[in-house]
C-alpha cells in the first residue's frame, strides 16, 4: 500500500501502475495511485491534527523529533536499501550521504523547534509594548522529486512540523518508498496521527488537487522550473504561500592559481553525484586558459576510472539514472552537442554488456560547445560536464552568471580576493570555495532567479513555515490617545 493517511497505510483508489527497477529494467512493484478523494482525506486528517499539534509546546515537538531521529536511525539500513532499489543510486551514496544526512536534519530541527526567532519585546512606539509571535501556518501541501526521495521528504516535512504545522506530502510516483517509511517511523516515534500524511499519485491528479486545495495554506515544491511556474499559477487561485526549489545549472569556475588536481577531483565528484541528477551538480566548468588542457585531460582520465555497476554493490561508484526514458533524454543532449561540433573527451554513451538492460550512462565530459548552446544553457540532469575556457576574471564571473538559473556554484582559487569577489558576484544561493556539493543542516539551501525562492534546511527554513504576528499592548490608560488627533479632535 502506498498511501499513509491519518497514521495508517491504505490503498489508493486510482489507477494501477508498475514501478520499474531502473538498474535492471525489471518490474519492481505495483502502485495504486491516489485520487482526488484520497488527497481530500489526507488534507482533512492534517487539518484535524493541526488543532492539537499547533498547540504543542516547542519542547513537546522537539522531544517528538528526537524520538523520530532515533527511530530512523534504527531503520537506516532498510531505508538505504529501499532508496537504492527505487532510484538506482549507488548504495554507498544512500548509506553515507542521503540517510545519515537526513537523520542529522531531524536532530537539527528538534533543536530548532525551540529556537524561533523574533525581535525583543519593547516600546517601539509611544505608549505601547510590542512583541512578535511566530505561529504555524496550517496544513502544508508539499511535492517532492524523485532524485533524493528520502532527503527531500525530510526537507519538506521537518521545518513544517517543527514549526507546528501539519503536512500532506506527495512524493514522486516513481519513488514513494522511503517517504512512506519516514511517515511510518514518525508514527512509531509517537508523532500524532495526521501530522504527516503521504499521498502517492501523479502530478496531474494528486499534485494539482493538493496545490489547489482550499484547506492547504502553503505549497512547497522541489522540481523543474517549468513545473514550478505552473505550481505558482495554481497556488495563486487560492492566494496561498509558495516555496520553490527549482532547477540549476551550477558553474564550476577554476582560476589559474587553483590546484588542478583538487579541482579535477572536485569536478568529477560534483558532476556525477547521484548520476548527475542533482540541481546543485557541477554542470558548467569554466577554466582559465593556462589550466584548461591540464584540467580537462585529468577530468577525462578520472571519469574513465569511475565504476558503473550494480547499485547494491558497495564497490559501485555510479548506479543508474532514474529511468530509461530519462537516460535517453540525457543521451540526446550529448548527441546533439556532438552533432553541433562539440568534442566528447570522456563517456558520451550508455554502457553495454551486463549493464545494457539498466538506465546507465557513462560520466561524460564535453568541450568545444558554445556558451549559448543547449548543453551549456539547459539542465541536462545527468552525469555530464561541459568545459569552456576563459581569459579574465571579469569574463569568468560573467559566464558563471550567464544562465537563467542561480541555485549553486563554486570557485577554485588560492587567492583570498578572488574568493571574496566570486562569492559576492556569482548569483547563486550557495557558493562553495575550493569544493562543490557539501551541505550541512545548519546552513540554508535555496536559489536565486529561475532556481526559485525560499530556503530548505537551517533555522531560515522555519521562517518559511511560520506566520509572523505583531502584537501591541497599549500602556496608555487614557480614553483618548494622542495619535487620534490626526484623525479627529475630541471636543469635550
Beta strands, then each sheet from edge to edge (+ up, - down):
strand 1: 3-5
strand 2: 8-10
strand 3: 16-20
strand 4: 27-32
strand 5: 122-125
strand 6: 128-136
strand 7: 139-143
strand 8: 166-170
strand 9: 196-198
strand 10: 218-222
strand 11: 241-245
strand 12: 250-254
strand 13: 282-288
strand 14: 343-346
strand 15: 364-367
strand 16: 384-390
strand 17: 405-406
strand 18: 408-412
strand 19: 430-433
strand 20: 448-449
strand 21: 452-453
strand 22: 466-474
sheet 1: 1+ 2-
sheet 2: 3+ 4-
sheet 3: 5+ 6- 22+
sheet 4: 9+ 8+ 7+ 10+ 11+ 21-
sheet 5: 14+ 15- 16- 13- 12- 18- 19-
sheet 6: 17+ 20-
end
